[in-house]
Every structure is written in structure tokens, then in C-alpha cells.
Amino acid sequence: MKDDRRSSFPDAHTDIEIAHEVPDTPQTRAPSYRLAFADDEFLCRDELRPVRLQLELLKPQMIQDEYGIDSTIVLFGGARIPEPSRKDTARTKTLADLSKYYDEAREFARLITLKNMNNGRHENIIVTGGGPGVMEAGNRGAADAGGISIGLNIVLPHEQAPNEYVTPDLCFNFHYFGIRKMHFLMRANAMAIFPGGFGTLDEMFEALTLIQTGRMKRVPFLLFGEAFWRKIINWDALAEAGTISQEDLSLFRFVETANEAVAAIDNWEGAGETRSRVPGR
């Protein structure tokens, strides 16, 4: 959004236009003559990494602030889980069986969006990774309810295109995984974790660690599909080994359906609190 405040100096847009109007000479064609903030080659230098990190933190932050996003509900889950009507395209029988969670994610996002649409504020907005599978289901459910949703995409070797249900004005793209993770958690009022792979596990454990260590406020933390999660992670063994405490097992709760998840959020201890806390917030 352009800053309309009056200034004694020309704004950056004006100077870019003026710089393009100068005579074409060897001097004006030289890379050194380009305005630093309009020079992609310069901005992509290794030495500018701290600046790029700051820009990647600021851009989504400022846009969401301008949009009035007060809080979010984070939805993580596998990109490879298909819609039930397309489960015959799944790579494995397990993925086909997990397709029911596409519908649960879609319904969960729809219910959350409906619940928060009429309060005059942008609270508990669904945010996903913006891609296919469970992420698509989350953005789709918000669209089903006539609401908005956020997509936090990431540039990958095999390009991940945003799904068609993300609100265009709230569709972001990241280079740095770390900054993307911060944006997932900075406004989070609850976490909904569906079956998934390495990316889902990474995001889940990072959030759990922040909560466990007190670097993030405790929020409703829901794992959809108890059988799946108990099969791939021996939670009790971690507690028995002493690598986590028995109390840490209460940081999350298993749920199976969208309605069960919404009820769990409503009845979670401290459910009336808002805004998570991540380092630097």
C-alpha cells in the first residue's frame, strides 16, 4: 500500500520513474548507476541476506496489519492427501484412506470461518501453507463459508503454485523457511495438525517446542487422526524415557472430526486469550 503522507522529498516511486528518463549513456547503463532499492542483482547478493530476511518478515506483516488480521488458526497437513473424489489417484492405499481428512480439514476451516465472520474483526483467520492437499482443503473451507484465508507459500525446486482458494490479497511467497515459520505462529490462536510428511512434522515439532519451552503461549493444539499419529510417533516412549515430561503430553489433544476440533478449541483452558507469543513479537 502506498504511503500517502506528505513529505518534503520525492517518494521512491517518483525517483524510479525519473531514473528511467535519463539519457541512454554508458554511465546510465552501468549497474553501479541503478538505484540500490530497484536493483534486483544488488538485492540478491549474499551480503544483502540480512536485508532480505527483514523484507520477508516485513512485507507479510505489513499487509496483514493493513488488512486488519488480528489472529489466525493454523492448519498444517500433507500436500499428498487427495480429495476423496480423487483418492484413486493417491500414491498409496494409506494416502487414499487418509483422504477423509481432506473433508475434515475443509469442514473445520468452514466452521471456524463461519464462527468468526460476524464479529466485525478479522479474528481466527485460517492460514495454511497455500499448496495442495490438506492445505487446499483449509483454504477451500474458508471460501465455502464466504470468508478470507491466508496462504504462506514457499519457493521449492519443483514449483509450488498457490491453490485457487487462497484469498489473492493474502497469498504470500517466501524464500526463507524460518521467516515463513514465524508468520505461521505470530498470530496463532490454535494449531490444527493433520496427517502429513516431513514438512508437517517439522512445523508441528517446532511449534510444540516453542510452547514447551515457554517461548510461545500455550494454544489449543489438535492432532487429527489419533491412529496415524500414534503409529508414527511413540509419544509415551518419549515420556517414559524422560526426554520429555509426562506433562508435555498434555500440550496437545487428539481429535477425529471438525466438530470435535471446534469444541476442543472452545473448551480449551485459556481459550479466551488472544495472540501467540513467538520470539521478537
Secondary structure in CASP SS format (residue, H / E / C, confidence):
PFRMAT SS
TARGET T0000
AUTHOR 0000-0000-0000
METHOD secondary structure of the structure
MODEL  1
M C 1.00
K C 1.00
D C 1.00
D C 1.00
R C 1.00
R C 1.00
S C 1.00
S C 1.00
F C 1.00
P C 1.00
D C 1.00
A H 1.00
H H 1.00
T H 1.00
D H 1.00
I H 1.00
E H 1.00
I H 1.00
A H 1.00
H H 1.00
E C 1.00
V C 1.00
P C 1.00
D C 1.00
T C 1.00
P H 1.00
Q H 1.00
T H 1.00
R H 1.00
A C 1.00
P H 1.00
S H 1.00
Y H 1.00
R C 1.00
L C 1.00
A H 1.00
F H 1.00
A H 1.00
D C 1.00
D H 1.00
E H 1.00
F H 1.00
L H 1.00
C C 1.00
R C 1.00
D H 1.00
E H 1.00
L H 1.00
R H 1.00
P H 1.00
V H 1.00
R H 1.00
L H 1.00
Q H 1.00
L H 1.00
E H 1.00
L H 1.00
L H 1.00
K H 1.00
P H 1.00
Q H 1.00
M H 1.00
I H 1.00
Q H 1.00
D H 1.00
E H 1.00
Y H 1.00
G C 1.00
I E 1.00
D C 1.00
S C 1.00
T E 1.00
I E 1.00
V E 1.00
L E 1.00
F E 1.00
G C 1.00
G C 1.00
A C 1.00
R C 1.00
I C 1.00
P C 1.00
E C 1.00
P H 1.00
S H 1.00
R H 1.00
K H 1.00
D H 1.00
T H 1.00
A C 1.00
R C 1.00
T C 1.00
K H 1.00
T H 1.00
L H 1.00
A H 1.00
D H 1.00
L H 1.00
S C 1.00
K H 1.00
Y H 1.00
Y H 1.00
D H 1.00
E H 1.00
A H 1.00
R H 1.00
E H 1.00
F H 1.00
A H 1.00
R H 1.00
L H 1.00
I H 1.00
T H 1.00
L H 1.00
K H 1.00
N H 1.00
M C 1.00
N C 1.00
N C 1.00
G C 1.00
R C 1.00
H E 1.00
E C 1.00
N C 1.00
I E 1.00
I E 1.00
V E 1.00
T E 1.00
G C 1.00
G C 1.00
G C 1.00
P C 1.00
G C 1.00
V H 1.00
M H 1.00
E H 1.00
A H 1.00
G H 1.00
N H 1.00
R H 1.00
G H 1.00
A H 1.00
A H 1.00
D H 1.00
A C 1.00
G C 1.00
G C 1.00
I C 1.00
S E 1.00
I E 1.00
G E 1.00
L E 1.00
N E 1.00
I E 1.00
V C 1.00
L C 1.00
P C 1.00
H C 1.00
E C 1.00
Q C 1.00
A C 1.00
P C 1.00
N C 1.00
E C 1.00
Y C 1.00
V C 1.00
T C 1.00
P H 1.00
D H 1.00
L H 1.00
C E 1.00
F E 1.00
N E 1.00
F E 1.00
H C 1.00
Y C 1.00
F H 1.00
G H 1.00
I H 1.00
R H 1.00
K H 1.00
M H 1.00
H H 1.00
F H 1.00
L H 1.00
M C 1.00
R C 1.00
A E 1.00
N E 1.00
A E 1.00
M E 1.00
A E 1.00
I E 1.00
F C 1.00
P C 1.00
G C 1.00
G C 1.00
F H 1.00
G H 1.00
T H 1.00
L H 1.00
D H 1.00
E H 1.00
M H 1.00
F H 1.00
E H 1.00
A H 1.00
L H 1.00
T H 1.00
L H 1.00
I H 1.00
Q H 1.00
T C 1.00
G C 1.00
R C 1.00
M C 1.00
K C 1.00
R C 1.00
V C 1.00
P C 1.00
F E 1.00
L E 1.00
L E 1.00
F E 1.00
G C 1.00
E H 1.00
A H 1.00
F H 1.00
W H 1.00
R H 1.00
K H 1.00
I H 1.00
I C 1.00
N C 1.00
W H 1.00
D H 1.00
A H 1.00
L H 1.00
A H 1.00
E H 1.00
A H 1.00
G C 1.00
T C 1.00
I C 1.00
S C 1.00
Q H 1.00
E H 1.00
D H 1.00
L H 1.00
S H 1.00
L H 1.00
F C 1.00
R E 1.00
F E 1.00
V E 1.00
E C 1.00
T C 1.00
A H 1.00
N H 1.00
E H 1.00
A H 1.00
V H 1.00
A H 1.00
A H 1.00
I H 1.00
D H 1.00
N H 1.00
W C 1.00
E C 1.00
G C 1.00
A C 1.00
G C 1.00
E C 1.00
T C 1.00
R C 1.00
S C 1.00
R C 1.00
V C 1.00
P C 1.00
G C 1.00
R C 1.00
END
